[in-house]
Amino acid sequence: MAKQVVRRRGQRQVEDVKWNRGPADLDVLQSLVTEMLLALGEKPGRNGLLKTPERVAKAFAFMTQGYHRDIDHLLNGALFPIEYDEMVIVKDIDFFSMCEHHLLPFYGRVHVGYLPNKKVVGLSKIPRIVDVFARRLQVQERLTVQIAETLKSKLNAHGVGVVVEARHLCMMMRGVEKQNTIAVSSSMLGVFRSQPQTRVEFLKLIHQGSVGDSD
Ligand SMILES: [Zn+2]
């Protein structure tokens, strides 16, 4: 029985597939989760699972809300003209994202640096830009590049560097089952790419101890 439901749904989805840029469709998500529970051999009617489809639908809508956030709207009023030509760094930005291959979380830290060109962005906006791209189905490499290219173009910066360090549950819980592996990706644009000393300074600064660290 369960298999038939899944197969019918699968066929309909393929035929009807549309690029949906609107908010997540909670009703469709809920019924898909119910079918997934059936397909896993579970009983969606049992007590512990009664509200699971609703909870999962809401959780996925939250975790993919970045599709519906607008960067220009986010940066509105947060760009300031300034005569400052030293590197700006915001490091250890926590993020949580979802791997698009397994729909499992990957999470870790983002370090961002840029060399301003007569314009800086309010520091609190950088973690929010990270969230816009992290709260989507992602691969780590694309997340890294999207953050870097967005900052480079919106700030017209001389250069941008982004380093992402992440643990992937799809590696930790299945597949190679490596618990302590951290994947590192980086994107270096402008002078961060063309000038080795700028890149080295950035990498040195992001690996220095944090404010308040005793060592
Ligand atoms: Zn994965």
Boltz pocket constraint, residues with backbone or C-beta under 6 A from the ligand:
constraints:
  - pocket:
      binder: B
      contacts: [[A, 99], [A, 100], [A, 101], [A, 102], [A, 103], [A, 104], [A, 168], [A, 170], [A, 171]]
      max_distance: 6.0
